[in-house]
Amino acid sequence: MQEIEESSPAYRGWRVVFACFLVAFFIFGFGLYGQGVYLAELQRSLGWVSACSSIASIRGLPAPCRS
């Protein structure tokens, strides 16, 4: 089996790095910066008060606000 250098684009470790980057990009983008969009919509459509929206954003779990 031929050894591939780490600086080569064919090195399989770069696929792992790229996959981790994509996962982190979507998790951080949606989880941290998307709350202003989807929590406002949940508040409007489900009639949540702002306290429930705050709890959901802090805890990450909207379960306590279900009616």
A tleap script that builds the chain and sets N, CA, C and O, in Angstrom:
source leaprc.protein.ff14SB
mol = sequence {
  NMET GLN GLU ILE GLU GLU SER SER PRO ALA
  TYR ARG GLY TRP ARG VAL VAL PHE ALA CYS
  PHE LEU VAL ALA PHE PHE ILE PHE GLY PHE
  GLY LEU TYR GLY GLN GLY VAL TYR LEU ALA
  GLU LEU GLN ARG SER LEU GLY TRP VAL SER
  ALA CYS SER SER ILE ALA SER ILE ARG GLY
  LEU PRO ALA PRO CYS ARG CSER
}
set mol.1.N position { 0.833 -1.167 0.000 }
set mol.1.CA position { 0.000 0.000 0.000 }
set mol.1.C position { 0.887 1.242 0.000 }
set mol.1.O position { 1.870 1.322 0.737 }
set mol.2.N position { 0.530 2.186 -0.821 }
set mol.2.CA position { 1.327 3.396 -0.961 }
set mol.2.C position { 0.923 4.417 0.102 }
set mol.2.O position { -0.262 4.642 0.347 }
set mol.3.N position { 1.923 5.025 0.724 }
set mol.3.CA position { 1.704 6.041 1.768 }
set mol.3.C position { 1.392 7.381 1.097 }
set mol.3.O position { 2.115 7.801 0.194 }
set mol.4.N position { 0.324 8.052 1.531 }
set mol.4.CA position { -0.058 9.358 0.995 }
set mol.4.C position { 0.380 10.428 1.988 }
set mol.4.O position { 0.142 10.302 3.189 }
set mol.5.N position { 1.012 11.464 1.492 }
set mol.5.CA position { 1.476 12.540 2.362 }
set mol.5.C position { 0.294 13.327 2.924 }
set mol.5.O position { -0.741 13.461 2.271 }
set mol.6.N position { 0.458 13.839 4.126 }
set mol.6.CA position { -0.607 14.598 4.772 }
set mol.6.C position { -0.902 15.918 4.081 }
set mol.6.O position { -2.005 16.448 4.217 }
set mol.7.N position { 0.039 16.450 3.357 }
set mol.7.CA position { -0.186 17.715 2.659 }
set mol.7.C position { -0.913 17.524 1.333 }
set mol.7.O position { -1.287 18.501 0.684 }
set mol.8.N position { -1.111 16.293 0.933 }
set mol.8.CA position { -1.803 16.001 -0.328 }
set mol.8.C position { -3.313 16.118 -0.150 }
set mol.8.O position { -3.838 15.726 0.892 }
set mol.9.N position { -4.023 16.650 -1.146 }
set mol.9.CA position { -5.490 16.715 -1.066 }
set mol.9.C position { -6.147 15.328 -1.027 }
set mol.9.O position { -7.303 15.207 -0.623 }
set mol.10.N position { -5.430 14.298 -1.437 }
set mol.10.CA position { -5.987 12.941 -1.431 }
set mol.10.C position { -5.910 12.277 -0.059 }
set mol.10.O position { -6.421 11.172 0.121 }
set mol.11.N position { -5.279 12.937 0.906 }
set mol.11.CA position { -5.161 12.379 2.251 }
set mol.11.C position { -6.552 12.287 2.886 }
set mol.11.O position { -7.297 13.267 2.890 }
set mol.12.N position { -6.902 11.122 3.420 }
set mol.12.CA position { -8.257 10.885 3.926 }
set mol.12.C position { -8.584 11.694 5.169 }
set mol.12.O position { -9.758 11.920 5.460 }
set mol.13.N position { -7.592 12.128 5.896 }
set mol.13.CA position { -7.840 12.933 7.085 }
set mol.13.C position { -8.487 14.272 6.773 }
set mol.13.O position { -9.202 14.823 7.610 }
set mol.14.N position { -8.243 14.802 5.577 }
set mol.14.CA position { -8.858 16.075 5.199 }
set mol.14.C position { -10.362 15.946 5.055 }
set mol.14.O position { -11.090 16.916 5.265 }
set mol.15.N position { -10.836 14.767 4.701 }
set mol.15.CA position { -12.295 14.544 4.631 }
set mol.15.C position { -12.914 14.642 6.019 }
set mol.15.O position { -14.009 15.182 6.178 }
set mol.16.N position { -12.218 14.124 7.013 }
set mol.16.CA position { -12.694 14.202 8.391 }
set mol.16.C position { -12.716 15.658 8.858 }
set mol.16.O position { -13.673 16.100 9.495 }
set mol.17.N position { -11.661 16.393 8.538 }
set mol.17.CA position { -11.599 17.807 8.903 }
set mol.17.C position { -12.738 18.571 8.244 }
set mol.17.O position { -13.387 19.394 8.892 }
set mol.18.N position { -12.985 18.315 6.985 }
set mol.18.CA position { -14.067 18.991 6.254 }
set mol.18.C position { -15.427 18.636 6.842 }
set mol.18.O position { -16.274 19.516 6.997 }
set mol.19.N position { -15.655 17.367 7.173 }
set mol.19.CA position { -16.929 16.950 7.765 }
set mol.19.C position { -17.142 17.612 9.122 }
set mol.19.O position { -18.253 18.046 9.425 }
set mol.20.N position { -16.098 17.696 9.941 }
set mol.20.CA position { -16.205 18.367 11.245 }
set mol.20.C position { -16.493 19.848 11.073 }
set mol.20.O position { -17.258 20.429 11.843 }
set mol.21.N position { -15.887 20.455 10.073 }
set mol.21.CA position { -16.147 21.868 9.803 }
set mol.21.C position { -17.608 22.089 9.432 }
set mol.21.O position { -18.241 23.018 9.935 }
set mol.22.N position { -18.149 21.246 8.559 }
set mol.22.CA position { -19.547 21.403 8.157 }
set mol.22.C position { -20.504 21.211 9.330 }
set mol.22.O position { -21.462 21.969 9.485 }
set mol.23.N position { -20.248 20.207 10.147 }
set mol.23.CA position { -21.100 19.966 11.311 }
set mol.23.C position { -21.053 21.169 12.250 }
set mol.23.O position { -22.098 21.643 12.697 }
set mol.24.N position { -19.873 21.659 12.549 }
set mol.24.CA position { -19.738 22.817 13.434 }
set mol.24.C position { -20.387 24.055 12.820 }
set mol.24.O position { -21.009 24.844 13.532 }
set mol.25.N position { -20.249 24.229 11.523 }
set mol.25.CA position { -20.838 25.382 10.838 }
set mol.25.C position { -22.344 25.408 11.009 }
set mol.25.O position { -22.912 26.454 11.323 }
set mol.26.N position { -23.004 24.268 10.806 }
set mol.26.CA position { -24.454 24.225 10.909 }
set mol.26.C position { -24.933 24.259 12.353 }
set mol.26.O position { -25.946 24.894 12.647 }
set mol.27.N position { -24.237 23.599 13.248 }
set mol.27.CA position { -24.651 23.611 14.657 }
set mol.27.C position { -24.509 25.010 15.244 }
set mol.27.O position { -25.438 25.516 15.874 }
set mol.28.N position { -23.355 25.637 15.041 }
set mol.28.CA position { -23.157 26.972 15.596 }
set mol.28.C position { -24.047 27.989 14.895 }
set mol.28.O position { -24.601 28.876 15.543 }
set mol.29.N position { -24.186 27.872 13.603 }
set mol.29.CA position { -25.013 28.820 12.867 }
set mol.29.C position { -26.474 28.745 13.254 }
set mol.29.O position { -27.118 29.776 13.454 }
set mol.30.N position { -27.000 27.549 13.360 }
set mol.30.CA position { -28.417 27.402 13.686 }
set mol.30.C position { -28.661 27.562 15.179 }
set mol.30.O position { -29.617 28.226 15.582 }
set mol.31.N position { -27.816 26.966 15.997 }
set mol.31.CA position { -28.031 26.974 17.435 }
set mol.31.C position { -27.760 28.303 18.100 }
set mol.31.O position { -28.479 28.693 19.019 }
set mol.32.N position { -26.743 29.000 17.655 }
set mol.32.CA position { -26.378 30.246 18.317 }
set mol.32.C position { -26.978 31.485 17.657 }
set mol.32.O position { -27.434 32.400 18.342 }
set mol.33.N position { -26.975 31.509 16.354 }
set mol.33.CA position { -27.394 32.719 15.667 }
set mol.33.C position { -28.793 32.624 15.064 }
set mol.33.O position { -29.327 33.636 14.609 }
set mol.34.N position { -29.390 31.459 15.050 }
set mol.34.CA position { -30.713 31.296 14.461 }
set mol.34.C position { -31.858 31.477 15.427 }
set mol.34.O position { -33.019 31.448 15.019 }
set mol.35.N position { -31.559 31.663 16.704 }
set mol.35.CA position { -32.618 31.747 17.699 }
set mol.35.C position { -33.523 32.949 17.496 }
set mol.35.O position { -34.716 32.879 17.792 }
set mol.36.N position { -32.990 34.025 17.009 }
set mol.36.CA position { -33.812 35.203 16.759 }
set mol.36.C position { -34.878 34.957 15.714 }
set mol.36.O position { -35.897 35.646 15.689 }
set mol.37.N position { -34.655 33.986 14.855 }
set mol.37.CA position { -35.622 33.680 13.806 }
set mol.37.C position { -36.635 32.645 14.286 }
set mol.37.O position { -37.840 32.894 14.242 }
set mol.38.N position { -36.159 31.485 14.743 }
set mol.38.CA position { -37.119 30.426 15.032 }
set mol.38.C position { -37.805 30.589 16.385 }
set mol.38.O position { -38.938 30.130 16.529 }
set mol.39.N position { -37.189 31.212 17.377 }
set mol.39.CA position { -37.902 31.432 18.639 }
set mol.39.C position { -38.969 32.510 18.507 }
set mol.39.O position { -40.017 32.424 19.148 }
set mol.40.N position { -38.717 33.520 17.686 }
set mol.40.CA position { -39.744 34.536 17.440 }
set mol.40.C position { -40.945 33.917 16.741 }
set mol.40.O position { -42.086 34.267 17.043 }
set mol.41.N position { -40.703 33.011 15.820 }
set mol.41.CA position { -41.808 32.346 15.125 }
set mol.41.C position { -42.569 31.413 16.065 }
set mol.41.O position { -43.797 31.347 16.000 }
set mol.42.N position { -41.864 30.690 16.938 }
set mol.42.CA position { -42.546 29.845 17.919 }
set mol.42.C position { -43.378 30.687 18.879 }
set mol.42.O position { -44.480 30.294 19.260 }
set mol.43.N position { -42.861 31.819 19.260 }
set mol.43.CA position { -43.598 32.712 20.149 }
set mol.43.C position { -44.867 33.210 19.467 }
set mol.43.O position { -45.922 33.292 20.096 }
set mol.44.N position { -44.768 33.539 18.197 }
set mol.44.CA position { -45.939 34.040 17.467 }
set mol.44.C position { -46.954 32.939 17.212 }
set mol.44.O position { -48.147 33.135 17.441 }
set mol.45.N position { -46.499 31.778 16.740 }
set mol.45.CA position { -47.442 30.731 16.341 }
set mol.45.C position { -48.031 29.957 17.515 }
set mol.45.O position { -49.183 29.527 17.445 }
set mol.46.N position { -47.274 29.769 18.587 }
set mol.46.CA position { -47.773 28.997 19.730 }
set mol.46.C position { -48.277 29.871 20.873 }
set mol.46.O position { -48.806 29.361 21.861 }
set mol.47.N position { -48.116 31.169 20.743 }
set mol.47.CA position { -48.595 32.077 21.761 }
set mol.47.C position { -47.767 32.082 23.031 }
set mol.47.O position { -48.270 32.415 24.104 }
set mol.48.N position { -46.500 31.715 22.915 }
set mol.48.CA position { -45.629 31.723 24.085 }
set mol.48.C position { -45.401 33.150 24.559 }
set mol.48.O position { -45.323 34.077 23.752 }
set mol.49.N position { -45.296 33.320 25.863 }
set mol.49.CA position { -44.887 34.617 26.397 }
set mol.49.C position { -43.373 34.704 26.286 }
set mol.49.O position { -42.707 33.699 26.038 }
set mol.50.N position { -42.839 35.878 26.465 }
set mol.50.CA position { -41.394 36.044 26.276 }
set mol.50.C position { -40.589 35.274 27.316 }
set mol.50.O position { -39.434 34.929 27.065 }
set mol.51.N position { -41.181 34.997 28.487 }
set mol.51.CA position { -40.461 34.219 29.499 }
set mol.51.C position { -40.194 32.801 29.004 }
set mol.51.O position { -39.115 32.256 29.237 }
set mol.52.N position { -41.159 32.207 28.331 }
set mol.52.CA position { -40.966 30.853 27.791 }
set mol.52.C position { -39.918 30.849 26.695 }
set mol.52.O position { -39.131 29.910 26.584 }
set mol.53.N position { -39.907 31.894 25.890 }
set mol.53.CA position { -38.885 31.986 24.854 }
set mol.53.C position { -37.508 32.124 25.467 }
set mol.53.O position { -36.541 31.557 24.958 }
set mol.54.N position { -37.408 32.870 26.554 }
set mol.54.CA position { -36.120 33.014 27.234 }
set mol.54.C position { -35.662 31.693 27.830 }
set mol.54.O position { -34.488 31.336 27.726 }
set mol.55.N position { -36.576 30.969 28.451 }
set mol.55.CA position { -36.243 29.659 29.019 }
set mol.55.C position { -35.797 28.710 27.916 }
set mol.55.O position { -34.827 27.971 28.083 }
set mol.56.N position { -36.501 28.727 26.793 }
set mol.56.CA position { -36.154 27.846 25.687 }
set mol.56.C position { -34.782 28.172 25.128 }
set mol.56.O position { -34.039 27.268 24.746 }
set mol.57.N position { -34.436 29.453 25.074 }
set mol.57.CA position { -33.129 29.800 24.525 }
set mol.57.C position { -32.010 29.503 25.510 }
set mol.57.O position { -30.909 29.141 25.097 }
set mol.58.N position { -32.268 29.649 26.795 }
set mol.58.CA position { -31.233 29.379 27.785 }
set mol.58.C position { -31.026 27.883 27.957 }
set mol.58.O position { -29.891 27.406 27.943 }
set mol.59.N position { -32.101 27.150 28.118 }
set mol.59.CA position { -31.996 25.724 28.366 }
set mol.59.C position { -31.884 24.904 27.082 }
set mol.59.O position { -31.349 23.795 27.096 }
set mol.60.N position { -32.384 25.444 25.981 }
set mol.60.CA position { -32.359 24.710 24.732 }
set mol.60.C position { -33.492 23.707 24.617 }
set mol.60.O position { -33.528 22.917 23.674 }
set mol.61.N position { -34.413 23.730 25.563 }
set mol.61.CA position { -35.520 22.781 25.555 }
set mol.61.C position { -36.839 23.532 25.667 }
set mol.61.O position { -37.105 24.143 26.701 }
set mol.62.N position { -37.668 23.504 24.636 }
set mol.62.CA position { -38.953 24.192 24.725 }
set mol.62.C position { -40.023 23.400 25.467 }
set mol.62.O position { -41.163 23.860 25.537 }
set mol.63.N position { -39.708 22.227 26.026 }
set mol.63.CA position { -40.707 21.383 26.677 }
set mol.63.C position { -41.442 22.052 27.834 }
set mol.63.O position { -42.645 21.826 27.966 }
set mol.64.N position { -40.798 22.867 28.690 }
set mol.64.CA position { -41.540 23.452 29.816 }
set mol.64.C position { -42.630 24.423 29.398 }
set mol.64.O position { -43.488 24.760 30.215 }
set mol.65.N position { -42.626 24.883 28.156 }
set mol.65.CA position { -43.584 25.884 27.727 }
set mol.65.C position { -44.759 25.287 26.952 }
set mol.65.O position { -45.610 26.023 26.451 }
set mol.66.N position { -44.807 23.997 26.855 }
set mol.66.CA position { -45.916 23.376 26.110 }
set mol.66.C position { -47.200 23.525 26.890 }
set mol.66.O position { -47.219 23.429 28.117 }
set mol.67.N position { -48.272 23.760 26.158 }
set mol.67.CA position { -49.562 23.900 26.833 }
set mol.67.C position { -50.367 22.625 26.758 }
set mol.67.O position { -51.482 22.566 27.276 }
savepdb mol mol.pdb
quit
